[in-house]
Amino acid sequence: MESSSREAGKKIRVCASGCGRFVALFIVAAVFGFAGGLLSPVVVNKYFKQTPVGEKNIAPRESAESAVVTEDKTVTDLVEKNSPGVVSIVISRDVPKVRNFYGNPFGGSFPFFFDPFNAEDQGSGSADSGKTEKQKIGSGSGFFISEDGLIVTNKHVVADEQADYTVILSGGKEYPAKVLARDPSNDIAVLKIEGSPRGVSGEAGDSFPALTIGDSDQIKVGQTVIAIGNPLGEFANSVTQGIVSGLKRSVSAGSGMGEREEQLTDVIQMDAAINPGNSGGPLFNLSGAVIGVNVAMAQGAENIGFALPINQVKRIVEQVRTTGKISVPYIGVRYIILDDTAQKENNLPYNYGALILRGQRMTDFAVIPGSPADKAGLVENDIILEINGTKIDDAHPLSNLISQYNVGDEITLKVSHKGVTKDVKVKLEERK
């Protein structure tokens, strides 16, 4: 019995010890549960302040907002830095005091961004008093390419040799401008202003904000571009944004006033909004470099504009800088570019190259007498396949390849003559 009692007491003690721990744990759990109940509204309230209902993840929203802010800052910084390098060009000349213009000046499919009849006050009468007065007859855009005042614009902006040209900077200063050169084959012209603004003396030696020139060969369809210019001759330094819509376009552009149309090749198509008056203004990439010169727009369409690739302009500018004029090289042939269709229709051995052919008139010689091609022995029906190793095709027309060289350069043509391929050396001469 004694043994049984000790076992019973032992069991009771053991039970008492285990129950004590259980009670302790129960009390601790109750305390923490009570504390949790008190604190949970604070925690929940704090959580929902940071994470609105319905938002599973706030990081993407913050990232998207940051991306928008970053893109906006890129554009605003670009505009702030480069706007001083963009100028307005005002065209004025003596016209009869009473004169009336009728009709829409834009009659072509791709009118230039330039309205030669955008006068501020043309009057409503039709009588001519016999007297003249200086009036603004048009406007365009341009941009600095050197700190000493060289400005690039379109040739059609400064085509009137009897007109006076005034350059207006973004700050409002006005400078008389001199046209140094007009390119006979591309719609490019170079102007020069001196360092003393009109009406102000003693300020010679002004330094002008030249823009950074980019590389138009690196342009990709879909990339963002920024245009700055003087649309309608009224809204100086207007900024528009768009994307590159296409490359290597070919268009015929003109003012619609009976002037000779310009054949523009290898141009950039973009959808940045541009209007008459934007002619000659710069087209920027997001790095702030000029990649094109705005030149024409499609009539009857929305936001279809064109710009000359800046690489077409670099050589012209360098010529003017070093020689004071623009010299255009030529070899002197009429031709068509071959492709698969032309090859089949004419049973030719090549689907690329420039086939030398005469024009429709008797005076439209296939090879111009006395030209570099004539001196080199080229004749009608010869096919010029390559220039210095570069194939001639739709993407690389003969005229574009020739324009990459200077007057006096000697180039090597690969020519197919009566089925025999040979190399012919030609020395480029200046087109008159």
C-alpha positions in Angstrom: 0.0 0.0 0.0 2.8 2.3 0.8 4.3 1.7 -2.6 1.0 2.5 -4.2 0.6 5.7 -2.3 4.1 6.9 -3.3 3.2 6.2 -7.0 0.0 8.1 -6.6 1.7 11.1 -5.1 4.3 11.0 -7.8 1.6 11.0 -10.4 -0.1 13.9 -8.8 3.1 15.9 -8.7 3.9 15.1 -12.2 0.4 16.2 -13.2 0.6 19.4 -11.2 3.9 20.3 -12.9 2.5 19.7 -16.4 -0.7 21.5 -15.7 1.3 24.5 -14.4 3.1 24.8 -17.6 -0.1 24.5 -19.6 -1.7 27.2 -17.5 1.3 29.4 -18.0 1.2 28.9 -21.8 -2.5 29.6 -21.8 -2.0 32.9 -19.9 0.8 33.9 -22.3 -1.3 33.1 -25.4 -4.2 35.0 -23.9 -2.0 38.1 -23.3 -0.6 38.0 -26.8 -4.0 37.4 -28.3 -5.3 40.4 -26.4 -2.4 42.5 -27.5 -2.8 41.4 -31.1 -6.4 42.4 -31.0 -5.5 45.8 -29.7 -2.7 46.3 -32.3 -4.3 44.8 -35.4 -6.4 47.9 -36.3 -3.1 50.0 -36.2 -1.3 47.4 -38.4 -4.3 47.1 -40.8 -4.7 50.9 -41.0 -1.0 51.4 -41.7 -1.0 48.6 -44.3 -4.0 50.0 -46.2 -2.5 53.5 -46.1 0.5 52.2 -48.0 -1.3 49.7 -50.2 -4.6 51.0 -51.5 -7.4 48.5 -51.9 -7.3 46.8 -55.2 -3.6 47.3 -55.8 -1.7 44.1 -55.7 1.7 45.6 -56.4 2.6 49.3 -56.3 6.1 48.9 -57.8 4.9 48.8 -61.4 2.9 52.0 -61.0 5.9 53.8 -59.5 8.1 52.5 -62.3 5.7 53.6 -65.0 5.3 57.0 -63.4 9.1 57.3 -63.2 9.5 56.3 -66.8 7.0 59.0 -67.9 8.8 61.6 -65.9 12.2 60.5 -67.2 10.9 60.7 -70.8 9.4 64.1 -70.3 12.6 65.4 -68.8 14.6 64.1 -71.7 12.4 66.1 -74.1 12.2 69.2 -72.0 16.0 69.2 -71.5 16.5 68.7 -75.2 14.3 71.6 -76.1 15.8 73.9 -73.5 19.3 73.1 -74.7 18.7 73.3 -78.5 16.0 75.9 -79.0 18.5 78.8 -79.0 20.2 77.1 -82.0 17.0 77.2 -84.1 16.2 80.4 -86.0 13.3 81.9 -87.9 14.0 83.2 -91.4 11.9 86.1 -92.7 11.7 86.8 -96.4 10.9 90.4 -97.5 11.1 92.3 -100.7 9.7 95.4 -102.5 6.2 94.8 -103.7 3.5 97.2 -105.0 1.7 99.0 -102.2 -1.7 97.7 -103.3 -1.8 94.2 -104.4 -4.1 91.2 -104.0 -3.3 87.5 -104.0 -5.9 84.9 -104.7 -6.0 81.2 -104.4 -4.4 78.5 -102.4 -0.6 78.6 -102.8 -0.3 74.9 -101.9 -1.2 72.9 -105.0 1.4 70.1 -105.0 1.1 66.7 -103.5 4.0 67.4 -101.1 4.2 71.1 -100.6 7.2 72.6 -98.9 6.8 73.9 -95.4 7.0 77.4 -96.9 4.3 79.8 -98.0 5.8 82.6 -100.2 2.5 84.4 -100.0 2.3 84.5 -96.2 2.4 88.3 -96.1 1.2 90.0 -93.0 -1.1 92.4 -94.9 -1.6 91.9 -98.6 -4.5 94.4 -98.9 -7.8 93.7 -100.6 -7.5 95.9 -103.7 -6.3 95.0 -107.1 -5.0 98.4 -108.4 -1.3 99.1 -108.6 -0.3 102.5 -107.3 3.1 102.3 -109.0 4.9 102.6 -105.6 6.6 99.9 -103.7 7.2 99.1 -100.1 9.2 96.5 -98.3 6.9 93.7 -97.1 7.3 90.3 -95.5 6.3 87.8 -98.1 7.3 84.5 -96.4 9.1 82.8 -93.7 11.0 79.6 -92.9 13.3 78.0 -90.4 16.9 77.2 -90.0 19.6 76.2 -87.5 23.2 77.1 -86.6 25.9 74.7 -87.7 28.8 76.9 -86.5 29.5 79.4 -83.8 30.5 82.0 -86.3 27.0 82.2 -87.8 26.7 79.6 -90.5 23.0 78.5 -90.9 21.5 75.6 -92.8 18.0 75.9 -94.3 16.1 74.7 -97.4 17.0 76.1 -100.8 13.3 76.8 -101.6 13.2 79.1 -98.5 15.8 81.4 -99.9 15.2 80.8 -103.6 14.3 84.4 -104.4 17.5 86.1 -105.3 15.8 89.5 -105.3 14.6 89.2 -101.7 16.1 90.2 -98.4 16.5 87.7 -95.7 16.5 88.3 -91.9 17.3 85.8 -89.3 15.5 86.1 -85.9 17.0 84.3 -82.9 14.9 82.7 -80.2 15.7 85.7 -78.0 14.3 88.1 -80.6 17.5 89.6 -82.0 17.4 90.2 -85.7 20.3 89.8 -88.1 20.5 90.5 -91.8 21.5 87.3 -93.6 23.6 86.6 -96.7 22.9 83.5 -98.8 26.4 81.9 -99.3 25.3 78.9 -101.5 22.3 77.1 -102.9 22.7 73.5 -103.8 21.6 72.9 -107.4 20.7 69.2 -106.9 19.5 69.1 -103.2 17.1 71.3 -101.4 19.8 72.8 -99.1 21.1 76.3 -98.7 23.7 77.9 -96.4 23.3 81.4 -94.9 25.7 83.5 -92.9 25.0 86.2 -90.3 27.6 88.4 -88.7 28.1 89.1 -85.0 26.4 92.5 -84.8 22.6 92.5 -84.6 20.6 94.9 -86.7 20.2 98.3 -85.0 22.8 97.6 -82.4 26.4 98.8 -82.6 29.5 97.6 -80.8 28.4 94.0 -80.4 30.5 92.4 -83.1 31.9 89.0 -82.3 28.7 87.3 -81.0 29.1 83.6 -80.6 26.1 81.6 -81.8 24.8 78.3 -80.4 25.7 75.7 -83.0 23.7 72.4 -82.8 25.2 68.9 -82.6 25.1 67.1 -85.9 24.2 63.4 -85.7 24.4 60.4 -88.0 21.3 59.8 -90.1 22.5 56.3 -91.2 21.7 55.1 -87.6 18.0 56.1 -87.8 15.5 53.3 -87.1 11.8 53.2 -88.0 9.8 53.8 -84.8 12.3 55.9 -82.9 11.2 59.1 -81.3 12.0 62.4 -83.1 11.5 66.1 -82.1 11.0 68.9 -84.6 11.5 72.6 -83.8 10.6 75.4 -86.2 8.6 78.4 -87.1 5.2 77.1 -88.4 3.1 79.5 -90.3 5.7 82.2 -89.8 4.0 83.1 -86.5 4.9 80.5 -83.8 8.7 80.6 -83.5 10.4 77.7 -81.8 7.4 75.5 -81.8 8.1 72.0 -80.6 6.4 68.8 -81.9 7.1 65.1 -81.2 6.6 62.0 -83.2 8.2 58.9 -84.6 10.1 57.9 -87.7 7.4 56.4 -90.0 9.6 55.3 -92.9 13.1 55.6 -94.4 14.5 56.1 -97.9 11.3 57.6 -99.3 11.2 59.3 -102.7 8.8 62.2 -103.3 8.4 65.2 -105.7 7.9 68.4 -103.8 7.0 71.9 -104.9 5.3 75.1 -103.8 2.4 74.7 -106.2 3.1 78.1 -107.8 4.5 76.9 -111.1 8.1 76.5 -109.8 10.1 73.4 -110.8 9.5 70.5 -108.5 12.3 69.0 -106.5 12.9 65.3 -106.7 13.7 64.3 -103.1 15.3 60.9 -102.7 16.3 58.8 -99.7 14.3 61.1 -97.3 13.0 60.4 -93.8 9.2 60.1 -93.3 7.9 61.1 -89.8 4.6 62.0 -88.1 5.8 64.9 -85.9 3.3 67.7 -86.7 4.8 70.3 -89.1 3.3 73.0 -91.2 4.3 75.7 -93.7 7.2 77.7 -92.2 8.9 74.6 -90.7 11.0 74.3 -93.9 14.7 74.2 -93.0 14.2 73.5 -89.3 16.0 70.6 -87.5 14.8 67.2 -86.7 16.4 65.8 -83.5 16.8 62.4 -82.0 16.4 62.0 -78.3 20.1 62.5 -77.8 19.7 66.0 -79.0 21.6 65.6 -82.3 20.2 66.8 -85.6 19.4 63.9 -87.9 17.4 65.7 -90.5 16.3 68.9 -92.1 12.5 69.3 -92.4 11.6 69.8 -96.0 8.0 68.8 -97.2 4.6 67.6 -96.1 1.9 65.5 -97.7 -1.2 67.5 -98.6 -4.5 66.0 -97.7 -3.0 63.8 -95.1 -2.4 64.0 -91.3 1.1 64.2 -90.0 3.0 62.8 -93.0 6.1 64.9 -93.3 9.6 64.5 -94.7 13.1 65.5 -93.8 16.4 65.3 -95.6 18.9 63.0 -93.9 21.6 65.1 -92.2 24.3 63.0 -93.8 23.3 64.4 -97.2 24.0 67.9 -95.7 27.4 67.3 -94.1 29.4 67.3 -97.3 27.6 70.4 -98.6 28.3 72.3 -95.4 31.9 71.3 -95.4 32.3 72.5 -99.0 30.8 75.9 -98.2 33.0 76.1 -95.1 36.2 75.4 -97.0 35.5 76.8 -100.5 32.6 79.3 -100.0 30.4 77.5 -102.6 28.7 74.3 -103.4 30.2 72.2 -106.2 28.2 69.2 -107.4 30.0 66.3 -109.1 28.6 64.5 -112.0 29.5 61.9 -114.7 26.9 62.9 -117.3 24.7 59.9 -118.1 20.9 59.3 -118.3 19.9 56.0 -116.8 17.3 53.8 -115.2 17.8 51.6 -112.1 17.4 47.9 -112.9 15.4 45.5 -110.8 13.8 42.1 -111.3 11.0 43.5 -113.5 13.4 45.5 -115.7 15.7 42.5 -116.0 12.9 40.2 -117.3 11.3 42.8 -119.6 14.6 43.6 -121.3 16.2 40.2 -121.0 19.2 41.5 -119.2 21.9 39.6 -117.3 21.6 41.7 -114.2 18.7 42.8 -111.8 20.8 45.7 -110.4 22.8 48.5 -111.8 22.2 51.7 -113.9 21.3 51.0 -117.5 22.4 54.0 -119.7 19.6 55.0 -122.0 18.7 58.1 -124.0 15.6 60.2 -123.3 12.5 60.7 -125.4 13.8 63.8 -127.2 16.6 63.8 -129.7 18.6 66.1 -127.4 18.2 63.8 -124.4 21.5 62.0 -125.0 22.3 58.8 -123.1 25.8 60.1 -122.5 26.3 63.9 -122.5 28.9 64.9 -125.0 32.1 66.1 -123.3 31.1 64.8 -119.9 33.3 62.6 -117.7 31.4 59.5 -118.8 32.0 60.5 -122.5 35.7 60.9 -121.9 35.8 57.5 -120.1 34.2 55.8 -123.1 30.8 54.9 -121.7 28.0 54.5 -124.3 24.3 53.8 -124.4 23.2 50.4 -123.2 26.2 50.0 -120.9 25.2 48.9 -117.4 27.1 50.6 -114.5 27.1 47.9 -111.8 29.2 49.4 -109.0 30.9 52.5 -107.9 34.1 51.8 -105.9 32.8 48.4 -104.9 29.2 49.5 -103.9 26.4 48.0 -105.9 23.9 50.3 -107.6 20.3 49.5 -106.8 17.1 51.1 -105.6 18.6 51.6 -102.1 21.8 53.1 -103.6 21.0 55.0 -106.8 23.8 56.2 -109.0 23.2 59.9 -108.3 23.3 59.4 -104.5 26.5 57.5 -104.7 28.1 60.1 -106.9 27.0 62.9 -104.5 29.2 61.3 -101.8 32.3 62.3 -103.7 33.8 65.7 -104.5 34.7 67.4 -107.8 38.1 66.2 -109.0 37.8 62.7 -107.3 38.6 59.7 -109.4 36.2 56.8 -109.0 36.2 53.3 -110.4 33.0 52.0 -112.1 32.3 48.3 -112.8 30.6 48.4 -116.2 29.0 45.7 -118.3 29.7 46.5 -121.9 28.1 44.1 -124.5 28.3 41.3 -122.0 31.8 41.9 -120.9 32.5 43.3 -117.4 35.3 45.8 -117.0 36.6 48.5 -114.6 36.4 52.1 -115.9 38.1 55.0 -114.1 36.2 58.3 -114.2 37.3 61.7 -112.9 34.3 63.7 -111.6 33.7 67.2 -112.8 31.5 70.0 -111.6 27.9 70.2 -112.8 27.3 73.5 -114.5 
